[in-house]
Amino acid sequence: MFEKLAKNSAAVIMLVLFSLLYGNILVYKGSVKYILLAVFYAVTIFVLYIILEKSGKFLTPARTRIITTLIWAAIVFGGGFVVYGFREYMIIDMKEVYDSAWHLVRNGSLGERSWYFIRCKNNFGFLLLSYLVHETGFRWFGIAQNTERSVNFVTYVNFAFVLFAMWLTVYVIRKINPKPSVHILSLVIVGSYLPFYLWSPVFYTDTVTMFFPPLMLYMYYRFTTTDSDIIRVIISAVAGLLCMAGYALKGSVPILLIAFLIMLVIGTVKSNWKNTIICCVAAVMAFAVSYKAYDRYYYSGDIVDFSTRQENELPLELWFLFASHQPAEWYMEEYNYMLSLPDIETRKAEAVRMIKENYSSYSLTELVQFIRDKNMLIWGEETFTGLDYLYNAYTGSWTHNFIIPGYPYYALFRYLCNSVHLGTLMLFILSIFTEFFKKKADIYTMAKITLTGALIFLSFWERNARYVLTFTPLILMCATELIYSITSVFTQKLKK
């Protein structure tokens, strides 16, 4: 009773929030053609799955392997071709991390480059990952900084991260439902998701963390399929460690841990509440202890020179300050103002004061409209601001015919991106209805809770559509769930 009530209550909240969001996105797009594009994509996927279901006897294990191998070949080789055309100069923060990683390769410490990682501690984990990538490229392949080979190398390393996220998404779906038709369906949905390809050349925190959401769902799947209390505790602790590893790369990843804990309470507290409490404690403690160790390494290691800490350190609250008013994105005036204050304590106190002042200036209606408009721009950006990074081709690139306004195929490109993004987002929202018909919560429930957490978090964080990219595998998983759930219901009714 408790599980059903909690699950359905959460579903109502999710449905209201995302339905309002989607409706406002369509209003923002300002044209019926975007609705038609989304419906066309969704219907196409439905028709494909019906054909696959009708081909049940044809889809033998051997034929399924051949079909899935061909789809993966198309993804890898076709995607690799697109990625090669998109290879870009590093820009903005990505460029700073790139140069700093090479500085680490040569010198073993950041030295004068430390100022950036004192101001933006959130990118320190990505610096360590970048250092490993560039050290490998330098030691194993003799790749030098700022060469076409180095750009190609990190581009394909990043594409490998994206492929891993794609594979893990399909793998988790297959573990839940091993039907050949569902396996092929999930592969088509994941393989047709254009933002994966657009972001493949952009070696940054958004792409290297996309595998964490399906991985955490897999951890919950393993949790629910074991009968051992000890194994459950171990899985919970590993989940905490994984979320900390993700947090080192992307600050929003701990949303997954919160969703994991909610699922433990919803799904297991009645049957084994003592073990549930122990598992929750194990997950939180694993995260907390590893966070403390990581934080100590950041401040006590030999990589960052903290001699300029007082004049460079910025409070985390600054990003919440950016989010508290228009334009709700990086605001250079406030950034410089914070740096003009004498120390971190003063900056933190001033940021908190300004946040309170900004939010208190809104009426309730204005606040709702402000948060609505911000989320509309975050979730409605069909390329997740990927094009901001793709205007800087390392060499003259045919891809610019598609991604630059006014070029020959730009309109077609944007329509195609909107079709895929709005179509999958629509399928995700419709999938929330399936929660009312389930007897118990499952990993798709966890996916929806996670996405709701991301929606809430981004409502009060700096506005940037790329922050959603980390969680997009969950949207695709829920789209797959909806299609095979609805088709299964109609198939059963027809048999009767």
N, C-alpha and C positions, 0 to 999 in steps of 0.2 A: 504493500500500500504506500509506504513512504517513498520507495523508489519510483513508482508510477506517478505519484503526485509531484515529486521533485522534477522528474523528467518532463512531464507535461507543462508544469509551470515555467520551466526554463524554455521550453519550446515556444510558449506563448510570447515570452519576452523577446526571444530571438526573431520570431516571425514578425512582430510589430516593428522592431528596430530595422531589420533588413528590408522589409516591405516599404517602409517610409523612405529608407535610403535609396532603394532601387527606383521608386516612383520619382523622387527628386532628381536622380541621375538622368532619367528619361526626359523630364521637363527641361533640365539643363542642356541636354543634347539638342532639344528643340525641334525634333522632326520625327514623324511617324516612321520614316525609313529605318531608323535605328531599332525601333521595336520589331519591324518586319525582318531586319537582318538577324536579330537575336532569335526570333521565332524560327526563322529559316534554318539557322545552325542547329537549334535544339531539335527540330523536327527531323532534320537530316540524320542526326545521331540516333534518334528513336527508330527511324526506318532501318538504319544500318543494323541496330540490335535485333529488330524483329526478323530481318533476313538471317542474321546469325542464329537466332533461336530456331527458325524454320530449317536451318541447315544442321540441326543437332546431330543427326546420324552421319552426316558428311564430315563433321569436325572430329575426326579420330585424333588420338594423341599425336600421331606422326604428322598429320596434316596441320594440326594446330601449331606444332613446333615450326613447321615450314612457314606458315602464315605470319606468326609472331617474329620469326627470324627476318623475314622480308620487311616487315614494318620497322623493326629495329635497324635494319640496314638502311632503309630510307631516312630514318631519323638521324643516324650517325653520319652517313655520307652526305645526305642533303643538308643537314644542319652544319656539318663541317664546312661545306662549300659556302654556305651563307656566312658563317662565322669568319671564314678567311676574307670574304669581301668586306666585312664590317670592321676588320682590325683597325684600331684607333690609337691616336696619341692619348696618353694618360692626362687627365685634367683634374682640376680642383683638388679635393681631399685625396682622391685616388692617386693623383700625381705626387702629392706629398708623401704618402705611404710608400709608393713605388721608389722614389728617390731615397727615402730613409732606409728602406730595406737594402738597397744597394750600398748605402753608407755603412750599414751594419755588416754587410758581407766584407767590405774592405777594412773596416776599422774595429769591429767588435763592440762598438758603443755608438750612441747617437751624437754625443758631443753637442755642437752648436745647433743641431736639428731637434734638440730635446724640447724646445719651446712648444712645438705643435702638440706633442703628446702630453705635455703638462696641461695645455688648454683643452685638448680633446682626448682624455683618458680612454674614452670608449673605443678608440681605434688602436689601442695598444695591442690587444689580442690579434687584430688583423695584421698588425705590423709583424708579430712573431710568425704568423702563418706565411706572410709574404716573404719574410726572411728565409724561411725554410724552402720556399719555392725558388727564390732567386739564388740561394746558396746551391741548391741542386742543379739549377741551370748553369751556374758558373763552374762548379766543380766537375760535373759529369759531362757537360756539353761545350764548355768554353764560351758560354754566351756572355756578351758584354752589355753594359748599361746603354740605354738610348739607341739601340740598333733595331732594325726590322726583325732580326732573329729573336730579340728579347720580347718584342711586342707579340710576335707569333707564339712564343713559348707560353707566356702568361695567358694569352687568349685561349689556347687549347687546354691549358690547365683549368681555366675557368669553365670551359665547355665540359670538361670531365666532371666538375662539380655539378653542373646542371644535369648532365646525363645520369649521374648517380642519384640525384633527387628524383628524376623521372622514373628510373628503374625501381627505386625504393617505394615510390607511390604505387606503381603497378604491382609490385611484389606484395605489399600489405593488402591490397584489394584481393589479390589472388589467394592469400592465406585465409581470408574470410570466406570467399566464394571461389572455389577452384574450377567452376564451370568454364569450359573453353570459350564460350560466347562472351562471358563476363571478362575473361582475361583479354580477349581481343578488343572488346568495347573499351576497357580501361586504357589499353595501349593506344587506341585511336584518339580518345579524348586527350590523353596526356601528350601524345605526339603531335596533335594539331593545335596545341596551345601556343600561340605565336609569341607571347612575352618571354617564354623560355629561350627562343632563338634570338630575340632582340637583345636580351641581356647577356647572352653567352660571351660576347667579347669584353664585357665590363667586369673585370676582376675586382669585385668589391664585396662588402659585407652582405649585401642583399642576396647575391647568388650563392655564396659559400655557406649560407645558413638555411637554404631551402630544404635540405635533407633532414633537418632536425624535426619538423612537424610530423612527417610520416614515420620517422624513427621513434618518436615518442608514442605515437599511436601503436606502433609495433610493440613497444614495451608494455603498454596497457593490455594489448592482446595476449602477450605472454603471461602477464599477471593473471588474467582471467582464465587461462587455460591450464594453469598448474594447480595441483591439490596440496602442494607443500607450503606450509606457513613460512618456513625458512627461505624458500625460493622467492616467495612474495616479498619478503623483507629485502632480500638481495636485489631483486628487480627494482624495488622502490628506491634503494640507495643508488643504484646505477642510473635511474631516471634523474635523480637529483644531480649527480655528477655530469650527466649529459647536458642538462639545462644550464649548468654553470659553464661548461665548455662553450655552449651556444651563446651565453650571456657575454663571455669574453669577446665574442665577435659581433654580437648584435644585442642591444639592450632590451629588445622586446621578447626575446626567446623565453624568459621565465614565465610568460603567460602560459606556456605549455605545462609548466610544473603546477601552476594553479589549477589548470584544467584537469591534470592528472589527479591531484588531490581531491578535487570535487567529485571526480568519477569514483575514486576509492570510497568516498563517503556515500554517494548515491547507490553504488552497486553492491557494496559488501558489508556495510555497517550492521545490517540486520542479522546476517548469517554468522558473522565472526567479528564483532566489534572490537575485541581486544587486539586481534591481529591487525585490524584496520588502523587502529591508533598507532601501533608500533610501526607499521609501514609508512604512515604519514610522517611520523617523527624521523624515521630513517631517511626519507626523501629530503625533508627540510634540513636535517643535520648534515647530510652529504653535500647539499648545496652550500650551506653556511660555512662548513669547514673548508671546502675547496675554494669558496670565494675568499675566505680569510687568507688562505695560502697564496692565492693569485694576487691579492691586494698587497700582501707582504713582499712578494717577488717584484711587483711593480715599483714599490717605494724603496726596497732595500737591495734590489739587484744592481748590476753594473751597467745597465743599458741606458737608462734615463739619467741625465744630469739635472739634479733639482736645485742647482745654485740660483736659478731664476724663477723658482717656484712662486715666490710672493707676488711678483709682477705678472705672472702668466696664468696661474691657476684660475679656472672658472668653475662656478657651482653648477651642479646638475639642474638646479632650478632655472637656469637661464633658458633651457630648451622649453620648459613649461611656460616661461615668460613669453617667449616667441609665440607660443600657441594661444596666448590669452587675448590677442587682439589681431586685427587685420594688419598685414597680410597673413599672419599666422605661420610665417616661414622664416628663414634666416634673415635677421634684421640687424644690419650692420651698425646702425646708430646705437642700439642697445648693447651690442657686442663691444663696441668701443667704449661705451659708457662704463660697462662693468670693469673693463681693463683700466679705466682711469681711477677707480676706487683703490684704496691703499692695500687691502688684504682680502683673503678669501672669506673671512667671517663677515666683513662689511659687505662684500658682494652678495653673499648668500642672503643676508638680512634684507638688503635692498631689493633683491630679486623677489623675495617673498612678499615684501611690502607692495611692490609694483603689480605682482600677480593679483593680490587681494584687491588692490585699487582698480585694476582693469575689470575684473569680474564683478565687482560691486557696482560698476558704472552701467551694467546691463540691466534692463528689466527682464523679467522671466521670459517674455516673448522674444526679446532681442537675443538673449542667451541661447534659446532653442534655435533660432534662425541662424545665429553665428555658428553653432556646432553643426547644424544641418548642412549649411553651405560648405563648411570646411570638409566634412566627410564626403560630400557630393564630389568635390574636386579630388579628394584622395582616392576614393574607390571607383570613380567614374573615368579615370584616366586610363585609356585602353592600352597604352604602352608603358604605364607606370613611370612616366617621365624618362623612359629609356632614350628617347631621341635627344635629350639634353646632352647625352654623352656620346652620341653617334654622329655628330657633325664635324668630327675632327679626324678624318681619314688619314692614316699613315701615308698612304699613296692615293692617287686618284682612284675613286671607287665607284663601280656601277651601282652600288647600293644607294647612292645619293639620289638617283632617279626616283627612288621610292620614299625616302625619309625627309626630304627637304621641301617645304611648301613651295608651290609653283613649278616644281619639276614634273616631268611627264606622268609618272604613275603614283604621285602622292595621294590623290583622292582615292584611287582604287585601294592603295595600301591602308589608308585609315578606315575605309569601309570594312575591309577584311578584318582588321584588328578589332574594330567595334563589334563585328558579327561574332567573333570567337569569344571576346571578353564578356560582352553583355549576354551572350547565349549561355555560357557556363555559369555566370553569376545568377542568371534567372533560374537555371536548373538547381543551383545550390539552394536558393531561397525556397523553391518548391519542395526540395528534399526535407525541409524542416517539418512539413506536414507528416512525413513518415513517422516522426517521433510519437504522434498520438496513437499510432496503430501497433507500436512495438510493445511486447510484454515487459521488456527490460532494456536498460540503456546499453549501448554498445560503443565500439570505437568511432562510429559515425557520429554518435552523440557527443563524444569527446571532441571530434573535429569541429562541430558546430559551436560548442561551448568555447573552444579556443578562438574561433573567428569572432565570436561575440566579444570575448576579452580583448582581441585586437581592435575591434571597432571602438570599444570604450576607451582603451588606452590612447588610441590615435585621436580621439576627440579632445584630449588635453595635452597632446604632444605637438611638437613642431609639424606643420603641414608639409608632407612630402609623399607623393603617391608610391614611391619606390619602397616605402616601409611595409606596404602590403605584400610585396613580392615574396617575402619569406614564407608567408602563410598560404600562397596560392595553391600548393599541392592539395591542401585540404578542401578547397573549393572544387577541385577536379574529382576528388574522391567522393564527395557528396553528390556531385552531378552523376557519377557512375551509379551510386546507390539508388538515386531516384529512378533512373531509367530501368534498371533491372527489377526494382521493386514494383513499379507500375505495370511493367510488362508481365511480370509473374502473376499479379492480381488478375489482369485481364485474361491471361492464358488459363488460369484455374477456373474462372467463371465460364469461359467458352467450353472447357471440358465438361463442366456440369450440365 
